[in-house]
Amino acid sequence: MSLTAPLRRPLERIETSLSRPTGPLGIAIGHAMSLQHYTLTAWCHRLLDPPAGASVLDIGCGSGNALRLLGRRCSGRLAGVDPSSTMVEMTRRANRSADRQDRLTVQQGSALDLPCADDSFDVVTAIETLYFWPDPRRGLREALRVLRPGGRLAVALEMTRDAAEVPTLLQRVFGAKFTQRSAGAGLSIVSGAELAEMVGDTGFDRIRFAVEPRRSLGWLCVLARKPDRC
Ligand SMILES: C[S@@+](CC[C@H](N)C(=O)[O-])C[C@H]1O[C@@H](n2cnc3c(N)ncnc32)[C@H](O)[C@@H]1O
């Protein structure tokens, strides 16, 4: 038996739980994700620069941190969708003040079949979640459907094919193995160019992307707009 074998099962449980955090382990992972994704989320929101009055949907909202941060910038409705009932509850708790103001809706559901009306949001975000969607293109089409014409999309990931050409210590020790293993497990690991092309194929315009290849396992943020006539 290898020395790492006793660690493998707990690590596998954590990996599985990242794709759909549920129960007490899910709550712990939700808190850890809020910390781990804080700077990535803030970076994405800076690039997105949402209009002050925007109504916002966060897909794969997890523990609700992105909505909480967007709620400070945007005065419109805040909505979250996540397949995990544990994450739905965490998002409600993290956004109590928006809930009290009657501007919060959090629903259990999937990116592939958003429980939202057509043309209903000014901004749609998806942070650290697109890998887990069984069909990312379908999820992007759903994002396009629920955005108003002229509305903005931001997709951010911290594990991409854009990791540094000269890898950081974290990327050397951990990166390639983790990325390969995740891709082997069926996650969609993409580069900025690949995701931008996918977003363009879906029907978005004004597509641009930014990378921070030395952050985590390669930060990526793809930004796009729903055309006025769509
Ligand atoms: C790594 S967590 C990220 C959560 C949060 N966005 C953040 O940045 O902390 C991935 C999230 O994607 C959600 N997820 C998994 N499959 C999904 C799907 N098909 N549609 C929408 N969300 C999904 C999971 O339940 C989980 O909350």
The ligand as an SDF file (V2000), in Angstrom:
LIG
                    3D

 27 29  0  0  0  0  0  0  0  0999 V2000
  -16.5800   24.7390   -6.5950 C   0  0  0  0  0  0  0  0  0  0  0  0
  -18.2290   25.1770   -6.2170 S   0  0  0  0  0  0  0  0  0  0  0  0
  -18.2220   26.9520   -6.4980 C   0  0  0  0  0  0  0  0  0  0  0  0
  -19.3230   27.6620   -5.7660 C   0  0  0  0  0  0  0  0  0  0  0  0
  -19.3330   29.1920   -5.8580 C   0  0  0  0  0  0  0  0  0  0  0  0
  -19.6600   29.6580   -7.1940 N   0  0  0  0  0  0  0  0  0  0  0  0
  -18.0180   29.7620   -5.4220 C   0  0  0  0  0  0  0  0  0  0  0  0
  -17.3050   30.3760   -6.2400 O   0  0  0  0  0  0  0  0  0  0  0  0
  -17.6690   29.5830   -4.2510 O   0  0  0  0  0  0  0  0  0  0  0  0
  -19.1440   24.5660   -7.5950 C   0  0  0  0  0  0  0  0  0  0  0  0
  -20.6300   24.8120   -7.4870 C   0  0  0  0  0  0  0  0  0  0  0  0
  -21.2370   24.4520   -8.7400 O   0  0  0  0  0  0  0  0  0  0  0  0
  -22.4650   23.8170   -8.4460 C   0  0  0  0  0  0  0  0  0  0  0  0
  -22.8900   22.9950   -9.5960 N   0  0  0  0  0  0  0  0  0  0  0  0
  -22.5360   21.7180   -9.9000 C   0  0  0  0  0  0  0  0  0  0  0  0
  -23.1800   21.2960  -11.0090 N   0  0  0  0  0  0  0  0  0  0  0  0
  -23.9440   22.3350  -11.4280 C   0  0  0  0  0  0  0  0  0  0  0  0
  -24.8680   22.5170  -12.5060 C   0  0  0  0  0  0  0  0  0  0  0  0
  -25.1250   21.5410  -13.3910 N   0  0  0  0  0  0  0  0  0  0  0  0
  -25.4990   23.7000  -12.6050 N   0  0  0  0  0  0  0  0  0  0  0  0
  -25.2560   24.7120  -11.7260 C   0  0  0  0  0  0  0  0  0  0  0  0
  -24.3960   24.5870  -10.6890 N   0  0  0  0  0  0  0  0  0  0  0  0
  -23.7480   23.4250  -10.5350 C   0  0  0  0  0  0  0  0  0  0  0  0
  -22.1640   23.0030   -7.1840 C   0  0  0  0  0  0  0  0  0  0  0  0
  -23.3210   22.5880   -6.4880 O   0  0  0  0  0  0  0  0  0  0  0  0
  -21.2910   23.9680   -6.4070 C   0  0  0  0  0  0  0  0  0  0  0  0
  -22.0400   24.8000   -5.5390 O   0  0  0  0  0  0  0  0  0  0  0  0
  1  2  1  0
  2  3  1  0
  2 10  1  0
  3  4  1  0
  4  5  1  0
  5  6  1  0
  5  7  1  0
  7  8  2  0
  7  9  1  0
 10 11  1  0
 11 12  1  0
 11 26  1  0
 12 13  1  0
 13 14  1  0
 13 24  1  0
 14 15  1  0
 14 23  1  0
 15 16  2  0
 16 17  1  0
 17 18  1  0
 17 23  2  0
 18 19  1  0
 18 20  2  0
 20 21  1  0
 21 22  2  0
 22 23  1  0
 24 25  1  0
 24 26  1  0
 26 27  1  0
M  CHG  2   2   1   9  -1
M  END
$$$$
